[in-house]
Amino acid sequence: MNRFVLHHYPQSPFAEKGRLLLGFKGFEWDSVTIPVVMPKPDLTALTGGYRRTPVLQCGADIYCDTAMIARRLERESAVPALFPAGREAAAAALAQFADQVLFQHAVALNFQPDSLAARFANVPQDVVRAFIDDRKSLFGGGNGNRLDVGVALSQWPTLLGRIETQLGHGDAYLLGDRPCIADLAHYHPLWFVANNVHVAATLAPYPRVRAWMARIAAIGHGKPRPIESGAAVEIARDATPEVPAANNFVGANGFTAGQEISIAATDYGVDPVVGTLVWHDAEEIVLRREDPRAGVVHVHFPRMGFRLTAI
Ligand SMILES: N[C@@H](CCC(=O)N[C@@H](CS)C(=O)NCC(=O)O)C(=O)O
């Protein structure tokens, strides 16, 4: 089997979720550091336009969005379980809540002027400007909005207080005595806050949350090995995409395998990816596309949070 390759950069919270997912499964993996802002030519050669961070690659199969990455890794190795039997819906729903709502709060706290100044203390002004401009354009065309910092600060004790309360009843993790996808999704926004000196103190009143964070951090990142982004494109070019097992899934909106479609995130980073729908089920959509550099690839997306358009 091809090794997993994670395309990511160190400061990204969702990348931290991706790294922890690989560590949770105990995998050895290849690590490609991608640019923090556009353009990302080697990444988009693989994805066909999707630009968000992180992306997982396995040969000529490309997995966009950590919700999809989690399911791919679970398929590879079911134990330990990210979606524990009997709690599949609860784990996925809690993770989705954290990836959206808790993350929005963490972004609002981290993008306050003083937080940005702390984060970019030693970074040249033109790089900071390029980052801010890039993130403004990231939100163009999507239905995602930046949460107002006043609202985020007001709601922070509600979100953190609930976790603190729940962790006070003896369970070490959010859904019991073992970590699952709900924990990893709650962790990365709080990691983002903990890593910024300007806002890290907002975690101080929650000792059980901080102790739980230390347990999640101890999961680690597995065994990464750095490789160049160009080498990852060659891995895709030299591989053949996996053939998904046939299924009889019928979507409610009538899309069928073989159809030309484009798919794009609905909230932000809405750059469309165009290709042939090769397979789908209730969770996943797989597109075939051919790239001049990467060859034939299958690009996998979660159904949740993405829009399909016939072309
Ligand atoms: N739902 C996506 C969200 C990913 C996301 O928002 N990533 C941020 C970084 S933490 C991003 O893509 N920022 C813009 C960029 O890196 O170009 C996921 O679960 O992977």
Ligand as a Chemical Component Dictionary entry (heavy atoms), coordinates in Angstrom:
data_LIG
# 
_chem_comp.id                   LIG 
_chem_comp.type                 NON-POLYMER 
_chem_comp.pdbx_formal_charge   0 
_chem_comp.three_letter_code    LIG 
# 
loop_
_chem_comp_atom.comp_id 
_chem_comp_atom.atom_id 
_chem_comp_atom.alt_atom_id 
_chem_comp_atom.type_symbol 
_chem_comp_atom.charge 
_chem_comp_atom.model_Cartn_x 
_chem_comp_atom.model_Cartn_y 
_chem_comp_atom.model_Cartn_z 
_chem_comp_atom.pdbx_ordinal 
LIG N1  N1  N 0 -13.594 21.800 7.127 1  
LIG C1  C1  C 0 -12.186 21.878 6.799 2  
LIG C2  C2  C 0 -11.625 23.191 7.347 3  
LIG C3  C3  C 0 -10.169 23.383 7.006 4  
LIG C4  C4  C 0 -9.700  24.804 7.267 5  
LIG O1  O1  O 0 -10.485 25.729 7.518 6  
LIG N2  N2  N 0 -8.408  24.974 7.240 7  
LIG C5  C5  C 0 -7.835  26.303 7.336 8  
LIG C6  C6  C 0 -6.504  26.223 8.104 9  
LIG S1  S1  S 0 -6.747  25.785 9.785 10 
LIG C7  C7  C 0 -7.524  26.793 5.951 11 
LIG O2  O2  O 0 -7.695  26.049 5.010 12 
LIG N3  N3  N 0 -7.068  28.036 5.818 13 
LIG C8  C8  C 0 -6.682  28.522 4.532 14 
LIG C9  C9  C 0 -5.454  27.866 3.969 15 
LIG O3  O3  O 0 -4.739  27.149 4.684 16 
LIG O4  O4  O 0 -5.198  28.099 2.803 17 
LIG C10 C10 C 0 -11.469 20.668 7.369 18 
LIG O5  O5  O 0 -12.036 19.998 8.267 19 
LIG O6  O6  O 0 -10.392 20.303 6.866 20 
# 
loop_
_chem_comp_bond.comp_id 
_chem_comp_bond.atom_id_1 
_chem_comp_bond.atom_id_2 
_chem_comp_bond.value_order 
_chem_comp_bond.pdbx_ordinal 
LIG N1  C1  SING 1  
LIG C1  C2  SING 2  
LIG C1  C10 SING 3  
LIG C2  C3  SING 4  
LIG C3  C4  SING 5  
LIG C4  O1  DOUB 6  
LIG C4  N2  SING 7  
LIG N2  C5  SING 8  
LIG C5  C6  SING 9  
LIG C5  C7  SING 10 
LIG C6  S1  SING 11 
LIG C7  O2  DOUB 12 
LIG C7  N3  SING 13 
LIG N3  C8  SING 14 
LIG C8  C9  SING 15 
LIG C9  O3  DOUB 16 
LIG C9  O4  SING 17 
LIG C10 O5  DOUB 18 
LIG C10 O6  SING 19 
# 
